[in-house]
Amino acid sequence: MSGLAPPREWDASAIAEVPELAESSVSELDFAVLAGGAVVGDVPSAAVPALARDLGLEPPYRARAIRRGTDTWAVGAVAIEVAELPADIEGEELMLTVNEQGERELSVDGRPNVAGIETLVRLAGTRHEAFVLRAKRLQDRLWDLRIDPL
């Protein structure tokens, strides 16, 4: 036991009544709400206002909703940073590590890669000299981005 509290999984959570989903057989929904209100993910657009109403979190955020009854859903959301990356970056998940010596390692969908590394270094290098950048594609050129110092 380390004595450290585990990291929070959600920035906000709520219980939502969503009658629009009462007839659906879906038990889990994953989606993102972008600045401006656009929704990315496989969720009926009519259900999003009810799912998001009591979260109290400003977009952009990523959310997961889990059915708890016929029309009752537990919803958790975490604030995200969204970045637009060049169209030629392939894959769905990126991880770039730059250490204190400036050595760089990029993996795309878990495989080593070098395509797009300079764009990512420019994006994160303004914040930290040594860092880990993780990105998950939301849609087309939009990525959920996380940059942590080393």
Secondary structure by P-SEA (a helix, b strand, c coil): cccccccccccbbbbbbccccccccccbbbbbbcccccccccccccccccccccccccccccbbbbbccccbbbbbbbbbbbbbccccccccbbbbbbccccbbbbbccccccccaaaaaaaacccccccbbbbbbbccccccccccccc
